[in-house]
Amino acid sequence: GWSGMIGARYKSNKLLIGTTDTKGDYRPQFFDVQGKVIWTPRKQLKLTLLGIWNQNEYQFKPEHKQTQVGTLTEAFQQLDIYYEGQEKDRQRTLLGALSLEWQLNPLWQLEGQLGLTYHQEREAFDILAEYWLSELRASDAPSGLHDSTANVGIGGFLNHARNELTALTGTLQCQARCQLGEHELRFGISANPRWMQSRQSEWHLVDSAGYSLPTASSELPVSGNLHGTHALPMVQYAAFAQGNLEFEPSAGTLRCLLGLRYSGVNLFHHSRVSPRVSLEFSPNAVPLLKVYAAGGLYYQYAFYREMRDRAGTLHPELKPQMSIHSVVGTQYSFMLWSRLFKVQAELYYKWLYQQIPYTVDNVRLVYEALNAGQGYVRGIDVKLNGELVPGAESWLSLSLLQARIKVTDALRDPERMPREKDYFPMPHDQLFSVGLYLRDYLPRLPSCQVLLSANYATGLPYSTPSGRYGDFARMPSYQRIDIGFSYIFKDDYQSLKFLQRFKWLRELSLAVEVLNLFDAHNTISYLWLRVPTTSGGQSQLAVPNYLTARCVNIMLRAAF
């Protein structure tokens, strides 16, 4: 028989993004259409056709940004930036996939997939900015206004970009599965041909008090100068074998996963074999307890962005990044207040080799395109989740993480080499984080739910875009609380009387959320400015860019 479904979505975050400290005309839009058709000519055979089209556009005309920086022991400074120009970005993706599932007999099943994905990105901006940096002193005025006591710096910058990326990716995959009692064996092969073409044209000009930086006498000095056109064809292939085995000794149940994977690119170039194993044991004495351990060798092949260095040149000869993973953990389920709760704890360690060092410039990842790093990631994750009331799950999580890397080989730019040959934090090194999510019903009003979300995390490391590896500071900690209320007018279990006659309406609910309830200023990145020093030189000032401020979100949901 035939069956199918189709859906479309439209979303705009204009009101949410408009709460940031950079004011202007924001026009973000996201639209996508998804469709799936299933044909089952007989019980043992099923064909599925999937199609997806989406477009993401971002248009922005900045006008003004005002930020105050400083500490309790230093004078506060206020930055005012006035903008001209605009930014227009666009992403488009078109995907088509055909999959086959064929049950040959009770033991064997075949699966196949054929797909093609087209992706296009375009980034274009011309933004001229003029800034004034002033030193402030507190004012006695009741309004809390501040007076400027001195002008610390005056300058401007001009950012230009016309960047395009087009990618075409194919997927050809075939798998076989064999069920032998409680055991399962899986085999598979895959090939992913890829073709990418990029065009880059980007530069930045910085001017401080009439002097272009860096100074030059015969040419217009620009930084971040990227120009070029590149084409990158490649084929990535893989084959794997995996066994899911289950044994029941007298002490409990033992589940074992053994796997072996072979991968490579471009006619057996950089061929690698990666084994992995996972064990899980549930004792009969404590049937709600699970203890597990896993480990394996993993390879990650470089893609376009990892192959591109700071000058915009591609280096397809990069070796795949290698990591050795190890995880041990436990999961225990228990009854509390006549409700089922679950607590899970994991301890993990990852050894990293042939790493590609990178830095974060605003929100863009900038790679060195060299296998010049070695590092490790280790941490602990603990999570408690359960239903405080029926049908409303809540959870509490805690994480400790340490991610370190060191540069083992020479970089193309010697000015970026670390001062010491030792480990330093990776950009995602978030030492501690805790999260709380609570859902509950109002007393005597089960149709109304209350949601409370709270998150705290220590700051991520950051450094200047042109600084050395290992020279870093940390952002302020991230803290945010959201609260929301929702009311269910109709669903599968309850309904208001006047809605019962509308049989075509299956679900109707209204939710009101206050995001960032206490209006916390959480830093996402920094804007770097050059300012004069008292000695006559120049230094760089990091001005924070904040995430969205407090706002109200209203959502009406209907299902038919």
PATORKOL-646828 format. One line per field, with one value per residue (C-alpha): y, z, x; residue in three letters. Coordinates in Angstrom, 3 decimals. Each point is the difference from the previous one (the first is absolute). Example, Ala and Ser with C-alpha at 12.3 -4.5 7.8 and 13.67 -1.06 7.14 Angstrom:
py = [-4.500,3.440]
pz = [7.800,-0.660]
px = [12.300,1.370]
rest = [ALA,SER]
//
This chain:
py = [0.000,3.675,2.566,3.361,3.257,3.570,2.940,3.603,2.399,3.713,1.692,3.467,0.930,3.730,0.886,-2.221,1.207,3.579,-0.194,-0.007,3.123,0.629,1.811,0.001,-1.578,-3.798,-2.205,-3.680,-2.502,-3.788,-2.030,-3.690,-2.658,-3.725,-2.867,-3.783,-2.694,-3.676,-2.873,-3.507,-2.340,-2.970,-0.627,-0.780,2.979,3.745,2.944,3.509,3.229,3.063,3.575,3.114,3.602,2.796,3.577,2.100,3.740,2.634,3.701,2.602,3.757,0.990,3.479,0.439,-1.967,1.230,-2.100,0.792,-1.925,0.159,-1.426,1.135,1.005,1.690,2.884,-0.944,0.595,0.445,-0.983,1.618,-1.347,1.460,-2.172,0.367,-2.785,-3.408,-3.773,-2.554,-3.724,-2.945,-3.783,-2.450,-3.781,-2.477,-3.689,-3.068,-3.567,-3.403,-2.845,-3.695,-2.538,-3.636,-2.822,-3.014,-2.540,-0.073,0.152,2.453,3.567,2.293,3.797,2.415,3.756,2.284,3.753,3.343,3.308,3.436,2.776,3.655,2.759,3.692,2.574,3.655,3.099,3.529,1.582,3.315,0.843,3.014,-0.348,2.204,-1.468,2.198,-0.278,0.399,1.199,-0.589,2.760,1.148,0.427,-2.007,-1.503,-1.863,1.617,0.163,2.852,-0.374,1.181,-0.773,-1.310,-3.152,-0.796,0.990,-2.116,-2.058,-3.168,-1.276,-3.670,-1.409,-3.522,-1.821,-3.687,-2.909,-3.758,-2.660,-3.671,-3.116,-3.207,-3.457,-2.949,-3.669,-2.458,-3.671,-1.967,-3.563,-1.176,-3.546,-0.911,-3.126,-0.426,2.673,0.922,2.359,0.414,3.052,0.644,2.983,2.005,3.635,2.573,3.776,1.934,3.730,3.008,3.491,3.342,3.194,3.605,2.355,3.755,1.468,2.740,2.260,3.550,1.501,3.723,1.464,3.798,0.459,-2.571,-3.192,-3.124,-1.538,3.117,0.126,2.801,-1.205,-2.195,-0.288,-2.230,-2.715,-3.074,-3.359,0.219,-3.138,-0.386,-3.107,-2.645,-3.684,-3.282,-3.136,-3.391,-2.975,-3.403,-1.360,-3.697,-2.374,-3.604,-1.392,-3.180,-0.002,-2.614,0.542,-2.958,-0.774,-2.595,-0.968,-1.502,-0.823,3.419,2.106,1.155,0.946,1.931,0.394,2.063,-0.690,2.063,0.555,2.854,0.639,3.454,2.035,2.730,0.270,-3.433,-1.495,3.165,0.401,-3.429,-0.687,-2.880,0.837,-2.641,0.679,-1.960,0.576,-2.067,0.286,-2.110,-0.148,-2.124,-2.175,1.096,3.653,-0.181,3.810,0.523,0.149,0.246,0.614,0.732,0.872,0.838,0.404,1.583,2.717,2.025,3.276,0.974,3.656,1.829,3.260,2.363,-2.003,-0.079,3.787,1.900,3.600,1.266,-1.836,-2.736,-3.577,-2.917,-3.267,-2.080,0.267,-3.220,-0.980,1.064,-2.987,-0.555,-2.863,0.018,-1.692,0.216,-1.665,0.655,-1.224,0.467,-0.690,0.221,0.315,0.831,3.221,1.506,-2.844,1.322,-1.543,1.963,-0.693,1.110,-0.397,0.768,-0.203,0.426,0.460,0.637,0.685,-0.003,2.276,-0.294,1.689,2.832,3.128,3.049,2.736,3.203,1.704,3.446,1.360,-3.125,-1.220,-2.888,0.764,-3.072,-0.333,-2.807,-1.943,-3.219,1.833,-0.713,-2.625,0.112,-1.629,0.438,-1.379,0.534,-1.217,0.215,-0.646,0.225,-0.631,-0.070,-1.091,1.034,2.126,-0.271,-2.472,0.983,2.874,-0.974,2.079,-0.325,1.269,-0.297,0.765,-0.123,0.399,0.293,0.708,0.283,0.682,0.123,0.761,0.947,-2.705,1.241,3.367,2.208,1.985,3.248,-0.114,2.896,-2.387,-2.600,-0.349,1.414,-3.335,-3.564,-0.971,-0.709,2.896,0.104,-0.746,2.469,-2.253,-0.544,0.640,-1.152,-0.220,0.153,-0.800,-0.029,-0.314,-0.582,-0.306,-0.662,-0.052,0.489,2.725,-1.377,-0.890,1.126,-2.887,1.782,2.663,-0.809,2.007,-0.324,1.214,-0.230,1.110,-0.305,0.998,-0.608,1.328,2.210,-1.243,0.998,2.681,1.763,2.791,-0.930,0.617,-1.276,-3.000,-3.361,-0.383,3.716,0.048,1.352,-1.226,1.461,0.732,-2.914,-0.803,0.212,0.006,-0.788,-0.479,-0.428,-0.922,-0.811,-2.101,-0.803,-2.978,0.728,-3.360,-3.165,-3.763,-0.096,3.154,2.796,3.090,-0.597,2.435,-1.601,-3.551,0.565,0.838,-3.563,1.190,1.793,-2.536,2.294,3.669,1.627,3.402,0.636,3.194,0.049,2.631,-0.663,1.211,0.956,2.027,1.627,-1.459,1.382,-3.176,0.487,-1.933,1.674,3.145,2.956,0.946,3.667,1.663,2.849,2.163,-0.586,2.497,-0.945,1.031,-3.515,-1.885,-2.855,-2.080,0.393,-2.853,1.306,-2.732,-0.990,-1.203,-2.615,0.912,1.947,-0.719,-0.514,-1.580,-2.866,-0.935,-3.252,-1.323,-3.648,-1.807,-3.541,-1.389]
pz = [0.000,-0.231,2.770,0.345,1.840,-0.749,2.240,-0.274,2.540,0.094,2.808,0.674,3.024,-0.662,3.391,1.896,-1.741,0.338,3.765,-0.458,0.716,-3.729,-1.224,-3.608,-2.531,0.400,-2.572,0.660,-1.769,-0.132,-2.240,-0.826,-1.591,0.759,-1.651,0.271,-2.080,1.054,-2.332,1.376,-2.957,2.372,3.677,-0.370,-2.218,0.670,-2.108,1.448,-1.918,2.036,-1.254,1.928,-1.095,2.375,-0.244,2.754,-0.580,2.238,-0.864,2.410,-0.145,3.220,1.357,3.482,2.730,3.547,2.523,3.365,1.177,3.174,3.490,3.569,0.294,-3.386,-1.728,-2.096,-3.726,-2.436,-3.647,-2.548,-3.559,-2.893,-3.086,-3.691,-2.519,0.259,0.019,-2.124,0.583,-1.527,0.297,-2.176,0.252,-2.275,0.966,-1.651,1.274,-0.965,2.523,-0.214,2.748,-1.053,2.446,-1.871,2.704,3.789,0.317,-2.668,-0.824,-2.658,0.108,-2.686,-0.461,-2.947,0.563,-1.326,1.877,-1.510,2.339,-0.731,2.316,-0.728,2.390,-1.041,2.120,-0.214,3.440,0.865,3.700,1.970,3.715,3.031,3.170,3.077,3.651,2.380,3.519,2.094,0.012,2.929,-2.269,1.099,-3.489,0.466,-3.043,-0.241,-1.131,-2.349,1.555,-2.855,-3.551,-0.072,-3.698,-3.283,-3.113,-2.515,-2.037,-3.303,-0.538,-3.495,-1.145,-3.028,0.872,-1.699,0.521,-2.106,1.016,-1.636,2.056,-1.041,2.230,-0.974,2.849,0.386,3.239,0.967,3.352,1.310,3.115,1.788,3.072,2.493,-2.114,-2.969,-2.701,-2.304,-3.074,-2.293,-2.640,-1.004,-2.413,0.191,-3.075,0.717,-2.137,1.404,-1.546,1.908,-0.821,2.599,0.011,3.465,1.687,3.059,0.423,3.453,0.540,3.419,0.369,-3.693,-0.177,-1.918,1.781,-0.789,-1.248,-3.593,-2.199,-3.551,0.117,1.709,3.042,0.542,2.233,-0.397,-3.761,-1.563,-3.771,-2.139,-1.694,0.869,-1.176,2.115,-1.315,2.354,0.724,3.526,0.431,2.911,0.902,3.383,1.850,3.362,2.393,2.779,2.331,3.095,2.680,3.158,2.581,3.458,1.397,-2.491,-3.627,-2.009,-3.271,-2.208,-3.139,-2.167,-3.088,-2.668,-2.525,-3.072,-1.612,-2.516,-2.644,-3.688,-1.190,3.291,1.160,3.786,0.579,3.669,2.099,3.246,2.507,2.791,2.847,2.490,3.037,2.144,3.038,1.958,3.177,0.973,3.628,-1.015,-3.271,-0.210,-0.032,-3.155,-0.104,-3.327,-1.561,-3.563,-1.976,-3.562,-2.566,-2.144,-3.029,-1.243,-3.557,-0.740,-1.845,-1.904,2.984,1.748,-3.246,-0.405,1.728,1.177,-3.442,-1.723,-1.599,-0.038,1.209,-0.989,1.046,3.688,1.998,1.829,3.633,2.346,3.443,2.490,2.062,3.345,2.023,3.214,1.520,1.982,-0.146,2.861,0.013,3.228,1.318,1.934,0.908,-2.027,-3.068,-2.044,0.097,-1.725,0.884,-2.419,0.447,-2.581,0.175,-3.332,-1.360,-3.606,-1.321,-3.047,-2.681,-3.358,1.019,-2.097,2.291,-0.354,1.619,0.238,-1.627,1.126,-0.843,-2.939,0.361,-1.550,-0.609,-0.522,-2.601,1.602,2.023,2.633,3.232,2.705,2.948,2.254,1.235,3.329,2.147,2.058,-0.847,2.569,-0.739,2.080,-1.801,0.784,0.085,3.006,-1.235,-2.579,-3.568,0.916,-0.004,1.866,0.253,1.735,-1.642,1.041,-2.143,0.585,-3.084,-0.819,-3.624,-0.640,-3.072,-0.777,-3.249,-0.955,-3.446,-1.451,-1.287,-3.224,1.982,2.659,1.830,0.957,1.630,3.755,2.364,1.784,-1.275,2.403,-0.011,-0.109,-0.055,-3.185,-1.045,1.402,3.384,2.298,3.414,1.793,-0.967,1.740,-1.414,1.511,-1.826,1.964,-1.273,2.310,-0.026,1.908,2.957,-0.936,-3.581,-1.920,-3.328,0.998,0.163,1.442,-1.514,1.655,-1.620,1.639,-1.346,1.311,-1.610,0.461,-2.742,-3.168,-0.856,-2.614,-1.523,-2.452,-3.684,-0.697,3.305,0.843,0.918,3.773,0.686,1.196,2.476,0.922,-0.702,2.919,1.138,-1.813,2.092,-1.135,1.371,-2.127,1.247,-1.924,0.344,-2.361,-0.134,-1.870,-1.421,-1.719,-0.468,-0.039,3.719,0.723,-1.711,0.744,-0.572,-2.892,-1.846,0.174,-3.028,-2.194,-0.850,-2.581,2.737,1.792,2.180,1.024,2.562,0.903,1.601,1.366,0.834,1.520,-1.354,1.982,2.919,1.900,-3.168,0.453,-2.290,-1.397,-2.232,-3.272,-1.604,-0.027,-2.297,-0.091,-0.226,-0.119,2.500,0.917,3.241,2.399,-1.251,-3.562,-1.296,-0.783,1.623,-0.808,1.982,0.188,-0.094,0.765,-2.320,2.066,-0.637,-0.085,2.886,1.814,-2.293,-0.055,-2.330,-0.775,-1.819,-1.213,-1.048,-1.914,-1.377,-2.383]
px = [0.000,0.864,0.411,1.662,0.291,1.027,0.825,1.137,1.492,0.654,1.922,1.343,2.141,-0.248,-1.480,2.423,3.178,-1.206,0.622,3.800,2.054,0.605,-3.079,-1.124,-2.303,0.118,-1.728,0.792,-2.253,-0.070,-2.293,-0.002,-2.201,0.297,-1.814,0.118,-1.708,-0.047,-0.898,-0.447,-0.664,0.059,0.594,3.707,0.876,-0.185,1.187,0.271,0.545,1.047,0.297,1.092,0.439,0.950,1.192,1.512,0.439,1.532,-0.168,1.317,0.458,1.802,-0.503,1.425,1.737,0.650,1.896,1.566,3.043,2.070,0.465,-0.537,3.664,0.386,-1.754,-2.996,0.175,-2.851,0.212,-2.320,0.054,-1.987,-0.388,-0.681,-0.518,-1.628,0.506,-1.869,0.566,-1.823,0.104,-1.900,-0.172,-1.771,-0.004,-1.462,0.373,-1.412,0.251,-0.844,-0.788,-0.317,-0.679,1.385,-0.925,-0.328,3.798,1.187,-0.993,1.529,0.014,1.139,0.066,0.679,0.054,1.174,0.399,0.562,1.157,0.744,1.237,0.477,1.439,0.073,0.542,1.358,-0.103,1.636,0.244,1.221,0.562,0.602,1.467,-0.553,0.989,-2.933,-0.510,-3.093,-2.585,-2.110,-3.008,-3.059,-0.270,3.263,1.638,3.783,2.243,2.953,3.284,2.380,0.078,2.109,-0.151,-1.601,0.075,-1.857,0.096,-1.315,-0.859,-0.591,-0.837,-1.373,0.335,-1.765,0.039,-1.736,0.053,-1.456,0.022,-1.143,-0.828,0.119,-0.439,-0.825,-0.448,-0.872,-1.313,-0.159,-2.008,1.278,-2.158,1.029,3.031,0.097,2.635,0.201,2.154,0.126,1.837,-0.427,1.392,-0.421,1.198,0.337,0.689,0.498,0.773,0.683,0.700,1.443,0.403,0.359,2.032,-0.102,1.293,0.610,0.555,0.853,-0.079,0.837,2.816,-0.653,1.178,2.360,1.775,1.211,1.249,-0.633,-3.102,-3.335,0.607,-2.585,-0.052,-1.669,0.490,-1.514,-0.358,-0.242,-2.118,0.315,-1.518,0.225,-1.206,0.308,-1.531,-0.263,-0.754,-0.433,-0.805,-0.965,-0.871,-1.750,-1.292,-2.535,0.308,-2.052,0.796,-1.853,2.357,-1.281,1.010,-1.933,-0.224,3.092,-0.280,3.033,0.508,3.048,0.684,2.620,-0.033,2.134,0.044,1.949,-0.175,0.902,1.143,1.190,1.759,0.286,-1.545,-0.704,-1.380,-1.774,-1.182,-2.490,-1.593,-2.805,-1.039,-3.138,-0.900,-3.269,0.242,-2.957,0.373,-0.660,-1.978,-0.423,3.779,2.132,3.787,1.702,3.382,0.969,3.096,1.144,2.241,-1.592,1.120,-1.454,0.913,0.534,-2.747,0.135,0.216,2.732,2.025,-0.062,2.813,-0.024,1.052,-2.858,2.151,-1.312,2.141,-1.768,3.024,-0.914,-0.005,-3.196,-0.176,0.261,-1.490,-0.162,-3.194,-0.654,-3.217,-1.166,-3.386,-2.951,-3.761,-2.383,-3.789,-1.961,-3.466,-0.582,-3.377,-1.542,1.821,2.819,3.273,3.289,3.524,2.908,3.697,2.807,3.744,1.785,3.487,1.034,3.554,0.327,2.693,0.713,-2.302,-0.557,0.393,-2.584,-1.186,-3.383,-0.304,-3.367,-2.066,2.140,2.439,3.410,2.189,3.752,-0.439,2.856,0.088,2.008,-1.873,-0.293,-2.348,-2.555,-3.561,-1.179,-3.038,-2.933,-3.718,-2.738,-3.736,-3.120,-3.336,-3.537,-3.637,-0.877,-3.580,-1.345,0.793,2.366,3.685,2.599,3.765,3.138,3.426,3.573,3.147,3.723,2.187,3.625,1.173,3.694,2.226,3.622,1.711,2.508,1.127,0.954,-2.821,0.080,-0.017,2.746,-1.689,-2.811,2.247,-0.631,2.595,0.342,-0.274,-2.744,-3.724,-2.452,-3.842,-1.904,-2.746,-2.769,1.700,-2.983,1.143,-3.360,-3.664,-3.276,-3.518,-3.473,-3.294,-3.252,-3.516,-2.988,-3.763,-1.758,-1.992,-3.574,0.639,1.606,-0.454,2.534,3.726,2.889,3.487,3.181,3.435,3.255,3.543,3.416,3.396,3.503,1.398,1.645,3.589,0.647,2.998,0.739,-0.481,3.701,1.375,2.123,-1.398,0.033,-0.575,-3.588,-2.503,-3.471,-3.400,-2.326,-2.147,-3.235,-3.169,-3.602,-3.458,-3.124,-3.548,-3.108,-3.684,-2.075,-3.698,-1.444,-3.433,-0.314,2.047,-0.531,-0.849,-2.000,-1.889,-2.053,-3.690,-0.437,2.945,-1.355,-2.215,2.984,1.000,2.543,2.002,2.195,2.137,-0.013,2.313,1.421,3.414,1.552,3.719,2.257,3.494,3.007,-2.230,2.630,1.409,3.496,2.718,1.574,3.031,0.196,3.053,2.128,0.512,3.689,0.986,3.419,0.401,3.032,1.888,1.538,3.483,-0.845,-0.560,-3.180,-1.868,-3.067,-3.209,-2.503,-3.577,-2.565,-2.827,-2.943,-2.648,-3.670,-1.528,-3.248,-2.972,-3.451,-0.879,-3.625,-0.763,-3.351,0.026,-2.729,-0.087,-2.601]
rest = [GLY,TRP,SER,GLY,MET,ILE,GLY,ALA,ARG,TYR,LYS,SER,ASN,LYS,LEU,LEU,ILE,GLY,THR,THR,ASP,THR,LYS,GLY,ASP,TYR,ARG,PRO,GLN,PHE,PHE,ASP,VAL,GLN,GLY,LYS,VAL,ILE,TRP,THR,PRO,ARG,LYS,GLN,LEU,LYS,LEU,THR,LEU,LEU,GLY,ILE,TRP,ASN,GLN,ASN,GLU,TYR,GLN,PHE,LYS,PRO,GLU,HIS,LYS,GLN,THR,GLN,VAL,GLY,THR,LEU,THR,GLU,ALA,PHE,GLN,GLN,LEU,ASP,ILE,TYR,TYR,GLU,GLY,GLN,GLU,LYS,ASP,ARG,GLN,ARG,THR,LEU,LEU,GLY,ALA,LEU,SER,LEU,GLU,TRP,GLN,LEU,ASN,PRO,LEU,TRP,GLN,LEU,GLU,GLY,GLN,LEU,GLY,LEU,THR,TYR,HIS,GLN,GLU,ARG,GLU,ALA,PHE,ASP,ILE,LEU,ALA,GLU,TYR,TRP,LEU,SER,GLU,LEU,ARG,ALA,SER,ASP,ALA,PRO,SER,GLY,LEU,HIS,ASP,SER,THR,ALA,ASN,VAL,GLY,ILE,GLY,GLY,PHE,LEU,ASN,HIS,ALA,ARG,ASN,GLU,LEU,THR,ALA,LEU,THR,GLY,THR,LEU,GLN,CYS,GLN,ALA,ARG,CYS,GLN,LEU,GLY,GLU,HIS,GLU,LEU,ARG,PHE,GLY,ILE,SER,ALA,ASN,PRO,ARG,TRP,MET,GLN,SER,ARG,GLN,SER,GLU,TRP,HIS,LEU,VAL,ASP,SER,ALA,GLY,TYR,SER,LEU,PRO,THR,ALA,SER,SER,GLU,LEU,PRO,VAL,SER,GLY,ASN,LEU,HIS,GLY,THR,HIS,ALA,LEU,PRO,MET,VAL,GLN,TYR,ALA,ALA,PHE,ALA,GLN,GLY,ASN,LEU,GLU,PHE,GLU,PRO,SER,ALA,GLY,THR,LEU,ARG,CYS,LEU,LEU,GLY,LEU,ARG,TYR,SER,GLY,VAL,ASN,LEU,PHE,HIS,HIS,SER,ARG,VAL,SER,PRO,ARG,VAL,SER,LEU,GLU,PHE,SER,PRO,ASN,ALA,VAL,PRO,LEU,LEU,LYS,VAL,TYR,ALA,ALA,GLY,GLY,LEU,TYR,TYR,GLN,TYR,ALA,PHE,TYR,ARG,GLU,MET,ARG,ASP,ARG,ALA,GLY,THR,LEU,HIS,PRO,GLU,LEU,LYS,PRO,GLN,MET,SER,ILE,HIS,SER,VAL,VAL,GLY,THR,GLN,TYR,SER,PHE,MET,LEU,TRP,SER,ARG,LEU,PHE,LYS,VAL,GLN,ALA,GLU,LEU,TYR,TYR,LYS,TRP,LEU,TYR,GLN,GLN,ILE,PRO,TYR,THR,VAL,ASP,ASN,VAL,ARG,LEU,VAL,TYR,GLU,ALA,LEU,ASN,ALA,GLY,GLN,GLY,TYR,VAL,ARG,GLY,ILE,ASP,VAL,LYS,LEU,ASN,GLY,GLU,LEU,VAL,PRO,GLY,ALA,GLU,SER,TRP,LEU,SER,LEU,SER,LEU,LEU,GLN,ALA,ARG,ILE,LYS,VAL,THR,ASP,ALA,LEU,ARG,ASP,PRO,GLU,ARG,MET,PRO,ARG,GLU,LYS,ASP,TYR,PHE,PRO,MET,PRO,HIS,ASP,GLN,LEU,PHE,SER,VAL,GLY,LEU,TYR,LEU,ARG,ASP,TYR,LEU,PRO,ARG,LEU,PRO,SER,CYS,GLN,VAL,LEU,LEU,SER,ALA,ASN,TYR,ALA,THR,GLY,LEU,PRO,TYR,SER,THR,PRO,SER,GLY,ARG,TYR,GLY,ASP,PHE,ALA,ARG,MET,PRO,SER,TYR,GLN,ARG,ILE,ASP,ILE,GLY,PHE,SER,TYR,ILE,PHE,LYS,ASP,ASP,TYR,GLN,SER,LEU,LYS,PHE,LEU,GLN,ARG,PHE,LYS,TRP,LEU,ARG,GLU,LEU,SER,LEU,ALA,VAL,GLU,VAL,LEU,ASN,LEU,PHE,ASP,ALA,HIS,ASN,THR,ILE,SER,TYR,LEU,TRP,LEU,ARG,VAL,PRO,THR,THR,SER,GLY,GLY,GLN,SER,GLN,LEU,ALA,VAL,PRO,ASN,TYR,LEU,THR,ALA,ARG,CYS,VAL,ASN,ILE,MET,LEU,ARG,ALA,ALA,PHE]
//
